[in-house]
């Protein structure tokens, strides 16, 4: 008798949730399949029905998170059809990207953090580049495009990560004012534009 698709999806999700509860606390090489199956209430055979090993589980989790995140970013970009003038209005970008990142922030910043996966960071950067190039007036053939996109990505992720680490010690409104202003004008220009 075949299992219903919704039952298998729930079982798979329970295994992923059990893994995530462990991954939040320790590095992947310290996580065993026995721990995952004990927490999820499944056996090893069930685990292997869905995943090859803990690394495959992490990769599937990352891919699903990126797909969800990318889908929401694309939807936002398409709804507003961003048209940047020079210089890029980072405040506008942060205004619609911040709520999306807040929705996924725990997983996102653990995966980008000290025991996260470098490959995930590279995939996220690539997806952000696709969105920024596709839905803005930054042409893909712009000189130094990779540097420009890397600057935007690193600045945004760095500011969002720092805000997350500090438990949102300033309001979302303050953050959306501060972060893009720093990115657009730099430290030296920040004082001149906020006086």
Secondary structure, DSSP 8 states (H G I E B T S, - for coil): ----HHHHHHHHHHHHHHHHHHHTTS-GGG--HHHHHHHHT--HHHHHHH-SSHHHHHHHHHHHHHHHHHHHHHHHHHHHT----SS--HHHHHHHHHHHHHHHHHHHHHHHSTTS-HHHHHHHHHHHHHHHHHHSS--TT-TTHHHHHHHHHHHHHHHHHHHHHTTS-S-HHHHHHHHHHHHHHHHHHHHHHT-
